[in-house]
Amino acid sequence: MRAAAADWYYRAGLSYLSQGKKDDALLCVEQIRSLSSVLHLAVPNAFLADRLLGKIYPSGGPGGK
């Protein structure tokens, strides 16, 4: 049940991103990462932070490549 929190943050991040709220989506990335360390989530849940970050910065980072 606790692992589902990462999925919900991921979904919220996607929703924020679709609304153009990049800062809020980045907060969701941070929350997923904190869950993975605090709750010791399995890799399948922790990878969602990187997946969401890739959607926020499709060019590989804030400055692009």
N, C-alpha and C positions, 0 to 999 in steps of 0.2 A: 504493500500500500504506500509506504513512504517513497518508494522509487517512482511512483506515478507523478510525484511533484515535479520531477525533471521534465516529464512529458508535458505537463500543464504549462510550465514556464516556457518551454519550446513553442507550444501552440500560441501562448500569449505574445511571445516575441514575433512570431510570424504575423499575428494580427496587427501588432504595433507597426511592423515594417510595411504592411499593406496600406496602413494609414499615413505613412510617411514619418512616423515617429521613431527615428533611428536611435535617439538617446534612450527611449524606453525599451527598445529591443535590446540595446547593449546592457541595460540593467538586468534583463532576463538572462543574458549570457552569464553575467556575474552571479546571479542567483543559482543557476544550474551548477556553476563551478563550486560555489560554496556548499551546495547540497552534496556534491560528490565527495568533498573532503570531510564535511561534518557527519554525514550519514554513511560514509564509506560505500557509496553506490557502486554497483558493478559497472564495468566498462560500457556495456550497451546503453546505459543511461547517461553516463558522463560525457560520451561523445556528442551528445546533442548540443552542448555549448559550442563546440567547434563547427558543427553543422550549421547552427544558426549564425555564427560569426561569418561563415562563408557566404551566407545569403545576404548579410548586411554589407559585406565588402567583397563582392564577387571578383574583384581584380586582385585580391590577395592582401589587402590592407587599406588603412585609411588614406594613404598616399597613392595607392594603386601601384601597378608595376609597369 
